[in-house]
Amino acid sequence: MNRPLASSYYTPCAWGSQCSVPLDDLTPAGVSRHLKEHHFRDPAKPWHPKNRGHCEWWEADGQCNKDLNYASFGKHVAARHIKNYCSRSGRCEKK
């Protein structure tokens, strides 16, 4: 199965202000899984695909803040933020 993985490098999570967990599955499903496990465990902010929220991914120019359904966060982060990070840093490899 071909999916973008960080083999010798890991892409750090930049969601919110204090995560930095290395992401080892850079697919939309992998990003969604990480968000559910690490960022949406608070009962006040539960994960539901139809809930709406703002992308909390940080880049050099600040937080994204794009308004999306939660179900779209994984695809958005993988396509917009991780793809940009990988192309800029050269630190992500495809297996």
PDB file of N, CA, C and O in Angstrom, chain B, residues numbered from 101:
ATOM      1  N   MET B 101       0.842  -1.181   0.000  1.00  0.00           N
ATOM      2  CA  MET B 101       0.000   0.000   0.000  1.00  0.00           C
ATOM      3  C   MET B 101       0.885   1.243   0.000  1.00  0.00           C
ATOM      4  O   MET B 101       1.756   1.374   0.861  1.00  0.00           O
ATOM      5  N   ASN B 102       0.686   2.131  -0.923  1.00  0.00           N
ATOM      6  CA  ASN B 102       1.445   3.368  -0.965  1.00  0.00           C
ATOM      7  C   ASN B 102       0.702   4.446  -0.215  1.00  0.00           C
ATOM      8  O   ASN B 102      -0.398   4.847  -0.594  1.00  0.00           O
ATOM      9  N   ARG B 103       1.307   4.902   0.837  1.00  0.00           N
ATOM     10  CA  ARG B 103       0.759   6.032   1.566  1.00  0.00           C
ATOM     11  C   ARG B 103       1.927   6.842   2.085  1.00  0.00           C
ATOM     12  O   ARG B 103       2.974   6.276   2.401  1.00  0.00           O
ATOM     13  N   PRO B 104       1.776   8.150   2.182  1.00  0.00           N
ATOM     14  CA  PRO B 104       2.891   8.963   2.621  1.00  0.00           C
ATOM     15  C   PRO B 104       3.170   8.742   4.088  1.00  0.00           C
ATOM     16  O   PRO B 104       2.339   9.033   4.948  1.00  0.00           O
ATOM     17  N   LEU B 105       4.334   8.229   4.358  1.00  0.00           N
ATOM     18  CA  LEU B 105       4.770   8.035   5.730  1.00  0.00           C
ATOM     19  C   LEU B 105       6.088   8.762   5.922  1.00  0.00           C
ATOM     20  O   LEU B 105       6.849   8.946   4.972  1.00  0.00           O
ATOM     21  N   ALA B 106       6.347   9.161   7.118  1.00  0.00           N
ATOM     22  CA  ALA B 106       7.638   9.727   7.438  1.00  0.00           C
ATOM     23  C   ALA B 106       8.508   8.566   7.898  1.00  0.00           C
ATOM     24  O   ALA B 106       8.310   8.056   9.000  1.00  0.00           O
ATOM     25  N   SER B 107       9.452   8.143   7.093  1.00  0.00           N
ATOM     26  CA  SER B 107      10.239   6.970   7.441  1.00  0.00           C
ATOM     27  C   SER B 107      11.330   7.317   8.444  1.00  0.00           C
ATOM     28  O   SER B 107      11.239   6.910   9.602  1.00  0.00           O
ATOM     29  N   SER B 108      12.350   8.049   8.044  1.00  0.00           N
ATOM     30  CA  SER B 108      13.404   8.390   8.982  1.00  0.00           C
ATOM     31  C   SER B 108      13.132   9.729   9.674  1.00  0.00           C
ATOM     32  O   SER B 108      13.806  10.072  10.645  1.00  0.00           O
ATOM     33  N   TYR B 109      12.176  10.463   9.193  1.00  0.00           N
ATOM     34  CA  TYR B 109      11.776  11.729   9.792  1.00  0.00           C
ATOM     35  C   TYR B 109      10.298  11.658  10.140  1.00  0.00           C
ATOM     36  O   TYR B 109       9.549  10.855   9.583  1.00  0.00           O
ATOM     37  N   TYR B 110       9.903  12.496  11.052  1.00  0.00           N
ATOM     38  CA  TYR B 110       8.492  12.588  11.394  1.00  0.00           C
ATOM     39  C   TYR B 110       8.049  14.031  11.235  1.00  0.00           C
ATOM     40  O   TYR B 110       8.806  14.963  11.509  1.00  0.00           O
ATOM     41  N   THR B 111       6.840  14.198  10.798  1.00  0.00           N
ATOM     42  CA  THR B 111       6.267  15.532  10.682  1.00  0.00           C
ATOM     43  C   THR B 111       5.634  15.871  12.025  1.00  0.00           C
ATOM     44  O   THR B 111       4.774  15.126  12.495  1.00  0.00           O
ATOM     45  N   PRO B 112       6.029  16.962  12.650  1.00  0.00           N
ATOM     46  CA  PRO B 112       5.452  17.301  13.949  1.00  0.00           C
ATOM     47  C   PRO B 112       4.034  17.858  13.791  1.00  0.00           C
ATOM     48  O   PRO B 112       3.750  18.609  12.858  1.00  0.00           O
ATOM     49  N   CYS B 113       3.165  17.482  14.705  1.00  0.00           N
ATOM     50  CA  CYS B 113       1.821  18.042  14.723  1.00  0.00           C
ATOM     51  C   CYS B 113       1.921  19.501  15.155  1.00  0.00           C
ATOM     52  O   CYS B 113       2.581  19.818  16.144  1.00  0.00           O
ATOM     53  N   ALA B 114       1.275  20.371  14.423  1.00  0.00           N
ATOM     54  CA  ALA B 114       1.279  21.798  14.759  1.00  0.00           C
ATOM     55  C   ALA B 114      -0.135  22.288  15.067  1.00  0.00           C
ATOM     56  O   ALA B 114      -0.448  23.463  14.873  1.00  0.00           O
ATOM     57  N   TRP B 115      -0.990  21.373  15.550  1.00  0.00           N
ATOM     58  CA  TRP B 115      -2.362  21.728  15.903  1.00  0.00           C
ATOM     59  C   TRP B 115      -2.353  22.306  17.307  1.00  0.00           C
ATOM     60  O   TRP B 115      -1.845  21.687  18.242  1.00  0.00           O
ATOM     61  N   GLY B 116      -2.907  23.471  17.444  1.00  0.00           N
ATOM     62  CA  GLY B 116      -2.955  24.092  18.768  1.00  0.00           C
ATOM     63  C   GLY B 116      -1.584  24.605  19.170  1.00  0.00           C
ATOM     64  O   GLY B 116      -0.713  24.805  18.323  1.00  0.00           O
ATOM     65  N   SER B 117      -1.400  24.813  20.441  1.00  0.00           N
ATOM     66  CA  SER B 117      -0.162  25.455  20.878  1.00  0.00           C
ATOM     67  C   SER B 117       0.853  24.523  21.511  1.00  0.00           C
ATOM     68  O   SER B 117       2.009  24.914  21.675  1.00  0.00           O
ATOM     69  N   GLN B 118       0.471  23.303  21.876  1.00  0.00           N
ATOM     70  CA  GLN B 118       1.409  22.497  22.649  1.00  0.00           C
ATOM     71  C   GLN B 118       1.463  21.027  22.237  1.00  0.00           C
ATOM     72  O   GLN B 118       1.740  20.189  23.095  1.00  0.00           O
ATOM     73  N   CYS B 119       1.221  20.669  21.000  1.00  0.00           N
ATOM     74  CA  CYS B 119       1.205  19.252  20.658  1.00  0.00           C
ATOM     75  C   CYS B 119       2.592  18.746  20.276  1.00  0.00           C
ATOM     76  O   CYS B 119       3.265  18.128  21.101  1.00  0.00           O
ATOM     77  N   SER B 120       3.024  18.989  19.071  1.00  0.00           N
ATOM     78  CA  SER B 120       4.327  18.560  18.550  1.00  0.00           C
ATOM     79  C   SER B 120       4.529  17.049  18.543  1.00  0.00           C
ATOM     80  O   SER B 120       5.663  16.592  18.395  1.00  0.00           O
ATOM     81  N   VAL B 121       3.466  16.258  18.698  1.00  0.00           N
ATOM     82  CA  VAL B 121       3.586  14.798  18.587  1.00  0.00           C
ATOM     83  C   VAL B 121       4.014  14.474  17.153  1.00  0.00           C
ATOM     84  O   VAL B 121       3.440  15.013  16.207  1.00  0.00           O
ATOM     85  N   PRO B 122       5.007  13.609  16.979  1.00  0.00           N
ATOM     86  CA  PRO B 122       5.413  13.247  15.616  1.00  0.00           C
ATOM     87  C   PRO B 122       4.321  12.434  14.919  1.00  0.00           C
ATOM     88  O   PRO B 122       3.872  11.415  15.443  1.00  0.00           O
ATOM     89  N   LEU B 123       3.902  12.881  13.754  1.00  0.00           N
ATOM     90  CA  LEU B 123       2.880  12.171  12.987  1.00  0.00           C
ATOM     91  C   LEU B 123       3.570  11.141  12.100  1.00  0.00           C
ATOM     92  O   LEU B 123       4.446  11.481  11.305  1.00  0.00           O
ATOM     93  N   ASP B 124       3.171   9.888  12.241  1.00  0.00           N
ATOM     94  CA  ASP B 124       3.793   8.841  11.427  1.00  0.00           C
ATOM     95  C   ASP B 124       2.895   8.385  10.281  1.00  0.00           C
ATOM     96  O   ASP B 124       3.334   7.629   9.415  1.00  0.00           O
ATOM     97  N   ASP B 125       1.655   8.832  10.269  1.00  0.00           N
ATOM     98  CA  ASP B 125       0.730   8.522   9.180  1.00  0.00           C
ATOM     99  C   ASP B 125       0.201   9.853   8.661  1.00  0.00           C
ATOM    100  O   ASP B 125      -0.617  10.505   9.309  1.00  0.00           O
ATOM    101  N   LEU B 126       0.679  10.244   7.490  1.00  0.00           N
ATOM    102  CA  LEU B 126       0.373  11.569   6.959  1.00  0.00           C
ATOM    103  C   LEU B 126      -0.822  11.585   6.019  1.00  0.00           C
ATOM    104  O   LEU B 126      -1.071  12.580   5.338  1.00  0.00           O
ATOM    105  N   THR B 127      -1.559  10.486   5.981  1.00  0.00           N
ATOM    106  CA  THR B 127      -2.765  10.422   5.163  1.00  0.00           C
ATOM    107  C   THR B 127      -3.883  11.202   5.860  1.00  0.00           C
ATOM    108  O   THR B 127      -3.799  11.451   7.063  1.00  0.00           O
ATOM    109  N   PRO B 128      -4.923  11.587   5.124  1.00  0.00           N
ATOM    110  CA  PRO B 128      -6.057  12.236   5.794  1.00  0.00           C
ATOM    111  C   PRO B 128      -6.627  11.392   6.942  1.00  0.00           C
ATOM    112  O   PRO B 128      -6.976  11.929   7.994  1.00  0.00           O
ATOM    113  N   ALA B 129      -6.718  10.089   6.742  1.00  0.00           N
ATOM    114  CA  ALA B 129      -7.236   9.215   7.810  1.00  0.00           C
ATOM    115  C   ALA B 129      -6.300   9.210   9.013  1.00  0.00           C
ATOM    116  O   ALA B 129      -6.754   9.220  10.157  1.00  0.00           O
ATOM    117  N   GLY B 130      -5.005   9.193   8.758  1.00  0.00           N
ATOM    118  CA  GLY B 130      -4.035   9.209   9.853  1.00  0.00           C
ATOM    119  C   GLY B 130      -4.072  10.512  10.628  1.00  0.00           C
ATOM    120  O   GLY B 130      -3.976  10.509  11.855  1.00  0.00           O
ATOM    121  N   VAL B 131      -4.209  11.619   9.928  1.00  0.00           N
ATOM    122  CA  VAL B 131      -4.302  12.921  10.590  1.00  0.00           C
ATOM    123  C   VAL B 131      -5.593  12.993  11.399  1.00  0.00           C
ATOM    124  O   VAL B 131      -5.580  13.461  12.538  1.00  0.00           O
ATOM    125  N   SER B 132      -6.707  12.536  10.827  1.00  0.00           N
ATOM    126  CA  SER B 132      -7.986  12.526  11.564  1.00  0.00           C
ATOM    127  C   SER B 132      -7.872  11.681  12.822  1.00  0.00           C
ATOM    128  O   SER B 132      -8.349  12.077  13.885  1.00  0.00           O
ATOM    129  N   ARG B 133      -7.244  10.521  12.704  1.00  0.00           N
ATOM    130  CA  ARG B 133      -7.079   9.640  13.864  1.00  0.00           C
ATOM    131  C   ARG B 133      -6.285  10.362  14.961  1.00  0.00           C
ATOM    132  O   ARG B 133      -6.654  10.317  16.134  1.00  0.00           O
ATOM    133  N   HIS B 134      -5.200  11.022  14.570  1.00  0.00           N
ATOM    134  CA  HIS B 134      -4.400  11.761  15.553  1.00  0.00           C
ATOM    135  C   HIS B 134      -5.236  12.868  16.213  1.00  0.00           C
ATOM    136  O   HIS B 134      -5.210  13.025  17.433  1.00  0.00           O
ATOM    137  N   LEU B 135      -5.969  13.626  15.409  1.00  0.00           N
ATOM    138  CA  LEU B 135      -6.784  14.705  15.974  1.00  0.00           C
ATOM    139  C   LEU B 135      -7.803  14.166  16.967  1.00  0.00           C
ATOM    140  O   LEU B 135      -7.983  14.733  18.045  1.00  0.00           O
ATOM    141  N   LYS B 136      -8.468  13.077  16.611  1.00  0.00           N
ATOM    142  CA  LYS B 136      -9.463  12.481  17.518  1.00  0.00           C
ATOM    143  C   LYS B 136      -8.813  12.011  18.818  1.00  0.00           C
ATOM    144  O   LYS B 136      -9.359  12.217  19.902  1.00  0.00           O
ATOM    145  N   GLU B 137      -7.641  11.378  18.701  1.00  0.00           N
ATOM    146  CA  GLU B 137      -6.979  10.796  19.881  1.00  0.00           C
ATOM    147  C   GLU B 137      -6.314  11.835  20.770  1.00  0.00           C
ATOM    148  O   GLU B 137      -6.221  11.642  21.982  1.00  0.00           O
ATOM    149  N   HIS B 138      -5.850  12.934  20.183  1.00  0.00           N
ATOM    150  CA  HIS B 138      -5.050  13.883  20.958  1.00  0.00           C
ATOM    151  C   HIS B 138      -5.682  15.256  21.158  1.00  0.00           C
ATOM    152  O   HIS B 138      -5.307  15.972  22.086  1.00  0.00           O
ATOM    153  N   HIS B 139      -6.624  15.633  20.314  1.00  0.00           N
ATOM    154  CA  HIS B 139      -7.120  17.000  20.380  1.00  0.00           C
ATOM    155  C   HIS B 139      -8.624  17.130  20.603  1.00  0.00           C
ATOM    156  O   HIS B 139      -9.103  18.222  20.910  1.00  0.00           O
ATOM    157  N   PHE B 140      -9.360  16.070  20.460  1.00  0.00           N
ATOM    158  CA  PHE B 140     -10.815  16.141  20.623  1.00  0.00           C
ATOM    159  C   PHE B 140     -11.291  15.151  21.675  1.00  0.00           C
ATOM    160  O   PHE B 140     -12.306  14.478  21.493  1.00  0.00           O
ATOM    161  N   ARG B 141     -10.556  15.067  22.770  1.00  0.00           N
ATOM    162  CA  ARG B 141     -10.949  14.181  23.871  1.00  0.00           C
ATOM    163  C   ARG B 141     -11.720  14.923  24.951  1.00  0.00           C
ATOM    164  O   ARG B 141     -12.292  14.303  25.848  1.00  0.00           O
ATOM    165  N   ASP B 142     -11.737  16.225  24.869  1.00  0.00           N
ATOM    166  CA  ASP B 142     -12.440  17.051  25.847  1.00  0.00           C
ATOM    167  C   ASP B 142     -13.946  16.927  25.626  1.00  0.00           C
ATOM    168  O   ASP B 142     -14.424  17.195  24.524  1.00  0.00           O
ATOM    169  N   PRO B 143     -14.713  16.523  26.661  1.00  0.00           N
ATOM    170  CA  PRO B 143     -16.163  16.409  26.502  1.00  0.00           C
ATOM    171  C   PRO B 143     -16.830  17.715  26.069  1.00  0.00           C
ATOM    172  O   PRO B 143     -17.912  17.688  25.482  1.00  0.00           O
ATOM    173  N   ALA B 144     -16.201  18.851  26.350  1.00  0.00           N
ATOM    174  CA  ALA B 144     -16.766  20.136  25.944  1.00  0.00           C
ATOM    175  C   ALA B 144     -16.580  20.379  24.446  1.00  0.00           C
ATOM    176  O   ALA B 144     -17.251  21.233  23.867  1.00  0.00           O
ATOM    177  N   LYS B 145     -15.663  19.624  23.816  1.00  0.00           N
ATOM    178  CA  LYS B 145     -15.393  19.795  22.393  1.00  0.00           C
ATOM    179  C   LYS B 145     -15.290  18.401  21.743  1.00  0.00           C
ATOM    180  O   LYS B 145     -14.234  18.040  21.223  1.00  0.00           O
ATOM    181  N   PRO B 146     -16.383  17.622  21.773  1.00  0.00           N
ATOM    182  CA  PRO B 146     -16.313  16.251  21.259  1.00  0.00           C
ATOM    183  C   PRO B 146     -16.212  16.205  19.735  1.00  0.00           C
ATOM    184  O   PRO B 146     -16.671  17.108  19.035  1.00  0.00           O
ATOM    185  N   TRP B 147     -15.604  15.138  19.247  1.00  0.00           N
ATOM    186  CA  TRP B 147     -15.506  14.929  17.796  1.00  0.00           C
ATOM    187  C   TRP B 147     -16.833  14.424  17.267  1.00  0.00           C
ATOM    188  O   TRP B 147     -17.356  13.414  17.738  1.00  0.00           O
ATOM    189  N   HIS B 148     -17.364  15.114  16.307  1.00  0.00           N
ATOM    190  CA  HIS B 148     -18.494  14.617  15.531  1.00  0.00           C
ATOM    191  C   HIS B 148     -18.274  15.141  14.118  1.00  0.00           C
ATOM    192  O   HIS B 148     -18.002  16.328  13.938  1.00  0.00           O
ATOM    193  N   PRO B 149     -18.388  14.270  13.106  1.00  0.00           N
ATOM    194  CA  PRO B 149     -18.055  14.677  11.737  1.00  0.00           C
ATOM    195  C   PRO B 149     -18.775  15.935  11.253  1.00  0.00           C
ATOM    196  O   PRO B 149     -18.229  16.689  10.447  1.00  0.00           O
ATOM    197  N   LYS B 150     -19.992  16.167  11.737  1.00  0.00           N
ATOM    198  CA  LYS B 150     -20.752  17.322  11.250  1.00  0.00           C
ATOM    199  C   LYS B 150     -20.544  18.578  12.089  1.00  0.00           C
ATOM    200  O   LYS B 150     -21.016  19.651  11.715  1.00  0.00           O
ATOM    201  N   ASN B 151     -19.844  18.460  13.221  1.00  0.00           N
ATOM    202  CA  ASN B 151     -19.518  19.670  13.987  1.00  0.00           C
ATOM    203  C   ASN B 151     -18.615  20.556  13.137  1.00  0.00           C
ATOM    204  O   ASN B 151     -17.866  20.074  12.287  1.00  0.00           O
ATOM    205  N   ARG B 152     -18.703  21.843  13.382  1.00  0.00           N
ATOM    206  CA  ARG B 152     -17.834  22.781  12.659  1.00  0.00           C
ATOM    207  C   ARG B 152     -16.851  23.399  13.634  1.00  0.00           C
ATOM    208  O   ARG B 152     -17.133  23.571  14.820  1.00  0.00           O
ATOM    209  N   GLY B 153     -15.704  23.720  13.100  1.00  0.00           N
ATOM    210  CA  GLY B 153     -14.686  24.365  13.913  1.00  0.00           C
ATOM    211  C   GLY B 153     -13.639  25.002  13.019  1.00  0.00           C
ATOM    212  O   GLY B 153     -13.732  24.955  11.792  1.00  0.00           O
ATOM    213  N   HIS B 154     -12.656  25.590  13.647  1.00  0.00           N
ATOM    214  CA  HIS B 154     -11.588  26.260  12.917  1.00  0.00           C
ATOM    215  C   HIS B 154     -10.324  25.412  12.970  1.00  0.00           C
ATOM    216  O   HIS B 154      -9.990  24.826  14.000  1.00  0.00           O
ATOM    217  N   CYS B 155      -9.641  25.363  11.856  1.00  0.00           N
ATOM    218  CA  CYS B 155      -8.362  24.666  11.797  1.00  0.00           C
ATOM    219  C   CYS B 155      -7.389  25.388  12.724  1.00  0.00           C
ATOM    220  O   CYS B 155      -7.197  26.600  12.619  1.00  0.00           O
ATOM    221  N   GLU B 156      -6.783  24.632  13.627  1.00  0.00           N
ATOM    222  CA  GLU B 156      -5.872  25.213  14.603  1.00  0.00           C
ATOM    223  C   GLU B 156      -4.412  24.941  14.261  1.00  0.00           C
ATOM    224  O   GLU B 156      -3.542  25.050  15.125  1.00  0.00           O
ATOM    225  N   TRP B 157      -4.137  24.586  13.002  1.00  0.00           N
ATOM    226  CA  TRP B 157      -2.766  24.283  12.579  1.00  0.00           C
ATOM    227  C   TRP B 157      -1.966  25.582  12.495  1.00  0.00           C
ATOM    228  O   TRP B 157      -2.432  26.580  11.946  1.00  0.00           O
ATOM    229  N   TRP B 158      -0.754  25.549  13.049  1.00  0.00           N
ATOM    230  CA  TRP B 158       0.129  26.716  13.049  1.00  0.00           C
ATOM    231  C   TRP B 158       1.170  26.605  11.955  1.00  0.00           C
ATOM    232  O   TRP B 158       1.738  25.535  11.736  1.00  0.00           O
ATOM    233  N   GLU B 159       1.417  27.693  11.280  1.00  0.00           N
ATOM    234  CA  GLU B 159       2.501  27.810  10.316  1.00  0.00           C
ATOM    235  C   GLU B 159       3.270  29.082  10.648  1.00  0.00           C
ATOM    236  O   GLU B 159       2.924  29.787  11.596  1.00  0.00           O
ATOM    237  N   ALA B 160       4.291  29.375   9.889  1.00  0.00           N
ATOM    238  CA  ALA B 160       5.143  30.530  10.179  1.00  0.00           C
ATOM    239  C   ALA B 160       4.364  31.839  10.238  1.00  0.00           C
ATOM    240  O   ALA B 160       4.713  32.737  11.004  1.00  0.00           O
ATOM    241  N   ASP B 161       3.311  31.948   9.434  1.00  0.00           N
ATOM    242  CA  ASP B 161       2.541  33.198   9.399  1.00  0.00           C
ATOM    243  C   ASP B 161       1.329  33.179  10.328  1.00  0.00           C
ATOM    244  O   ASP B 161       0.466  34.052  10.231  1.00  0.00           O
ATOM    245  N   GLY B 162       1.253  32.204  11.222  1.00  0.00           N
ATOM    246  CA  GLY B 162       0.178  32.178  12.204  1.00  0.00           C
ATOM    247  C   GLY B 162      -0.735  30.971  12.068  1.00  0.00           C
ATOM    248  O   GLY B 162      -0.445  30.038  11.319  1.00  0.00           O
ATOM    249  N   GLN B 163      -1.830  31.001  12.794  1.00  0.00           N
ATOM    250  CA  GLN B 163      -2.790  29.900  12.809  1.00  0.00           C
ATOM    251  C   GLN B 163      -3.694  29.978  11.588  1.00  0.00           C
ATOM    252  O   GLN B 163      -4.076  31.068  11.161  1.00  0.00           O
ATOM    253  N   CYS B 164      -4.038  28.819  11.024  1.00  0.00           N
ATOM    254  CA  CYS B 164      -4.849  28.746   9.812  1.00  0.00           C
ATOM    255  C   CYS B 164      -6.244  29.356  10.009  1.00  0.00           C
ATOM    256  O   CYS B 164      -6.617  30.288   9.298  1.00  0.00           O
ATOM    257  N   ASN B 165      -7.002  28.840  10.958  1.00  0.00           N
ATOM    258  CA  ASN B 165      -8.350  29.322  11.300  1.00  0.00           C
ATOM    259  C   ASN B 165      -9.414  29.099  10.232  1.00  0.00           C
ATOM    260  O   ASN B 165     -10.490  29.690  10.326  1.00  0.00           O
ATOM    261  N   LYS B 166      -9.161  28.278   9.229  1.00  0.00           N
ATOM    262  CA  LYS B 166     -10.188  27.994   8.216  1.00  0.00           C
ATOM    263  C   LYS B 166     -11.361  27.269   8.880  1.00  0.00           C
ATOM    264  O   LYS B 166     -11.158  26.336   9.657  1.00  0.00           O
ATOM    265  N   ASP B 167     -12.573  27.695   8.576  1.00  0.00           N
ATOM    266  CA  ASP B 167     -13.786  27.099   9.128  1.00  0.00           C
ATOM    267  C   ASP B 167     -14.162  25.861   8.317  1.00  0.00           C
ATOM    268  O   ASP B 167     -14.354  25.945   7.104  1.00  0.00           O
ATOM    269  N   LEU B 168     -14.267  24.708   8.991  1.00  0.00           N
ATOM    270  CA  LEU B 168     -14.537  23.426   8.327  1.00  0.00           C
ATOM    271  C   LEU B 168     -15.396  22.536   9.203  1.00  0.00           C
ATOM    272  O   LEU B 168     -15.494  22.740  10.413  1.00  0.00           O
ATOM    273  N   ASN B 169     -16.028  21.529   8.567  1.00  0.00           N
ATOM    274  CA  ASN B 169     -16.609  20.437   9.335  1.00  0.00           C
ATOM    275  C   ASN B 169     -15.450  19.617   9.899  1.00  0.00           C
ATOM    276  O   ASN B 169     -14.393  19.514   9.277  1.00  0.00           O
ATOM    277  N   TYR B 170     -15.655  19.040  11.072  1.00  0.00           N
ATOM    278  CA  TYR B 170     -14.602  18.217  11.669  1.00  0.00           C
ATOM    279  C   TYR B 170     -14.183  17.097  10.714  1.00  0.00           C
ATOM    280  O   TYR B 170     -13.007  16.738  10.656  1.00  0.00           O
ATOM    281  N   ALA B 171     -15.137  16.550   9.972  1.00  0.00           N
ATOM    282  CA  ALA B 171     -14.840  15.458   9.038  1.00  0.00           C
ATOM    283  C   ALA B 171     -13.824  15.879   7.975  1.00  0.00           C
ATOM    284  O   ALA B 171     -13.177  15.020   7.376  1.00  0.00           O
ATOM    285  N   SER B 172     -13.675  17.163   7.734  1.00  0.00           N
ATOM    286  CA  SER B 172     -12.759  17.663   6.705  1.00  0.00           C
ATOM    287  C   SER B 172     -11.377  18.025   7.239  1.00  0.00           C
ATOM    288  O   SER B 172     -10.468  18.297   6.454  1.00  0.00           O
ATOM    289  N   PHE B 173     -11.200  18.033   8.555  1.00  0.00           N
ATOM    290  CA  PHE B 173      -9.921  18.452   9.120  1.00  0.00           C
ATOM    291  C   PHE B 173      -8.750  17.603   8.621  1.00  0.00           C
ATOM    292  O   PHE B 173      -7.713  18.151   8.249  1.00  0.00           O
ATOM    293  N   GLY B 174      -8.899  16.272   8.606  1.00  0.00           N
ATOM    294  CA  GLY B 174      -7.797  15.399   8.203  1.00  0.00           C
ATOM    295  C   GLY B 174      -7.348  15.661   6.781  1.00  0.00           C
ATOM    296  O   GLY B 174      -6.152  15.785   6.515  1.00  0.00           O
ATOM    297  N   LYS B 175      -8.296  15.746   5.872  1.00  0.00           N
ATOM    298  CA  LYS B 175      -7.969  15.996   4.465  1.00  0.00           C
ATOM    299  C   LYS B 175      -7.348  17.387   4.298  1.00  0.00           C
ATOM    300  O   LYS B 175      -6.363  17.550   3.579  1.00  0.00           O
ATOM    301  N   HIS B 176      -7.923  18.374   4.959  1.00  0.00           N
ATOM    302  CA  HIS B 176      -7.411  19.740   4.865  1.00  0.00           C
ATOM    303  C   HIS B 176      -5.973  19.821   5.374  1.00  0.00           C
ATOM    304  O   HIS B 176      -5.103  20.377   4.703  1.00  0.00           O
ATOM    305  N   VAL B 177      -5.725  19.267   6.557  1.00  0.00           N
ATOM    306  CA  VAL B 177      -4.382  19.339   7.142  1.00  0.00           C
ATOM    307  C   VAL B 177      -3.377  18.588   6.276  1.00  0.00           C
ATOM    308  O   VAL B 177      -2.280  19.089   6.028  1.00  0.00           O
ATOM    309  N   ALA B 178      -3.741  17.381   5.808  1.00  0.00           N
ATOM    310  CA  ALA B 178      -2.821  16.602   4.978  1.00  0.00           C
ATOM    311  C   ALA B 178      -2.507  17.308   3.665  1.00  0.00           C
ATOM    312  O   ALA B 178      -1.352  17.352   3.242  1.00  0.00           O
ATOM    313  N   ALA B 179      -3.523  17.855   3.026  1.00  0.00           N
ATOM    314  CA  ALA B 179      -3.342  18.471   1.707  1.00  0.00           C
ATOM    315  C   ALA B 179      -2.744  19.874   1.791  1.00  0.00           C
ATOM    316  O   ALA B 179      -1.897  20.234   0.974  1.00  0.00           O
ATOM    317  N   ARG B 180      -3.159  20.637   2.734  1.00  0.00           N
ATOM    318  CA  ARG B 180      -2.741  22.048   2.795  1.00  0.00           C
ATOM    319  C   ARG B 180      -1.481  22.250   3.624  1.00  0.00           C
ATOM    320  O   ARG B 180      -0.536  22.900   3.176  1.00  0.00           O
ATOM    321  N   HIS B 181      -1.466  21.697   4.823  1.00  0.00           N
ATOM    322  CA  HIS B 181      -0.378  21.999   5.754  1.00  0.00           C
ATOM    323  C   HIS B 181       0.774  21.001   5.682  1.00  0.00           C
ATOM    324  O   HIS B 181       1.932  21.406   5.583  1.00  0.00           O
ATOM    325  N   ILE B 182       0.478  19.722   5.729  1.00  0.00           N
ATOM    326  CA  ILE B 182       1.555  18.736   5.719  1.00  0.00           C
ATOM    327  C   ILE B 182       2.239  18.705   4.360  1.00  0.00           C
ATOM    328  O   ILE B 182       3.465  18.609   4.293  1.00  0.00           O
ATOM    329  N   LYS B 183       1.486  18.782   3.292  1.00  0.00           N
ATOM    330  CA  LYS B 183       2.089  18.800   1.960  1.00  0.00           C
ATOM    331  C   LYS B 183       3.045  19.990   1.834  1.00  0.00           C
ATOM    332  O   LYS B 183       4.147  19.846   1.304  1.00  0.00           O
ATOM    333  N   ASN B 184       2.630  21.157   2.317  1.00  0.00           N
ATOM    334  CA  ASN B 184       3.489  22.345   2.283  1.00  0.00           C
ATOM    335  C   ASN B 184       4.733  22.144   3.143  1.00  0.00           C
ATOM    336  O   ASN B 184       5.840  22.489   2.728  1.00  0.00           O
ATOM    337  N   TYR B 185       4.554  21.585   4.341  1.00  0.00           N
ATOM    338  CA  TYR B 185       5.684  21.345   5.241  1.00  0.00           C
ATOM    339  C   TYR B 185       6.688  20.404   4.583  1.00  0.00           C
ATOM    340  O   TYR B 185       7.893  20.652   4.621  1.00  0.00           O
ATOM    341  N   CYS B 186       6.196  19.331   3.984  1.00  0.00           N
ATOM    342  CA  CYS B 186       7.079  18.347   3.369  1.00  0.00           C
ATOM    343  C   CYS B 186       7.837  18.946   2.189  1.00  0.00           C
ATOM    344  O   CYS B 186       9.030  18.689   2.028  1.00  0.00           O
ATOM    345  N   SER B 187       7.170  19.728   1.374  1.00  0.00           N
ATOM    346  CA  SER B 187       7.841  20.293   0.210  1.00  0.00           C
ATOM    347  C   SER B 187       8.870  21.350   0.624  1.00  0.00           C
ATOM    348  O   SER B 187       9.915  21.479  -0.013  1.00  0.00           O
ATOM    349  N   ARG B 188       8.580  22.101   1.679  1.00  0.00           N
ATOM    350  CA  ARG B 188       9.531  23.121   2.148  1.00  0.00           C
ATOM    351  C   ARG B 188      10.729  22.510   2.856  1.00  0.00           C
ATOM    352  O   ARG B 188      11.863  22.943   2.654  1.00  0.00           O
ATOM    353  N   SER B 189      10.477  21.506   3.685  1.00  0.00           N
ATOM    354  CA  SER B 189      11.552  20.970   4.530  1.00  0.00           C
ATOM    355  C   SER B 189      12.282  19.809   3.872  1.00  0.00           C
ATOM    356  O   SER B 189      13.443  19.553   4.192  1.00  0.00           O
ATOM    357  N   GLY B 190      11.618  19.096   2.949  1.00  0.00           N
ATOM    358  CA  GLY B 190      12.222  17.910   2.363  1.00  0.00           C
ATOM    359  C   GLY B 190      12.371  16.776   3.362  1.00  0.00           C
ATOM    360  O   GLY B 190      13.161  15.857   3.147  1.00  0.00           O
ATOM    361  N   ARG B 191      11.618  16.834   4.452  1.00  0.00           N
ATOM    362  CA  ARG B 191      11.776  15.862   5.531  1.00  0.00           C
ATOM    363  C   ARG B 191      10.760  14.740   5.495  1.00  0.00           C
ATOM    364  O   ARG B 191      10.751  13.913   6.407  1.00  0.00           O
ATOM    365  N   CYS B 192       9.923  14.670   4.509  1.00  0.00           N
ATOM    366  CA  CYS B 192       8.918  13.612   4.435  1.00  0.00           C
ATOM    367  C   CYS B 192       9.232  12.758   3.214  1.00  0.00           C
ATOM    368  O   CYS B 192       9.474  13.278   2.125  1.00  0.00           O
ATOM    369  N   GLU B 193       9.225  11.482   3.401  1.00  0.00           N
ATOM    370  CA  GLU B 193       9.514  10.570   2.302  1.00  0.00           C
ATOM    371  C   GLU B 193       8.306   9.701   2.060  1.00  0.00           C
ATOM    372  O   GLU B 193       7.543   9.415   2.982  1.00  0.00           O
ATOM    373  N   LYS B 194       8.128   9.278   0.820  1.00  0.00           N
ATOM    374  CA  LYS B 194       7.042   8.347   0.486  1.00  0.00           C
ATOM    375  C   LYS B 194       7.619   6.958   0.384  1.00  0.00           C
ATOM    376  O   LYS B 194       8.668   6.753  -0.225  1.00  0.00           O
ATOM    377  N   LYS B 195       6.938   6.013   0.976  1.00  0.00           N
ATOM    378  CA  LYS B 195       7.338   4.603   0.882  1.00  0.00           C
ATOM    379  C   LYS B 195       6.588   3.957  -0.238  1.00  0.00           C
ATOM    380  O   LYS B 195       6.770   2.768  -0.498  1.00  0.00           O
TER     381      LYS B 195
END
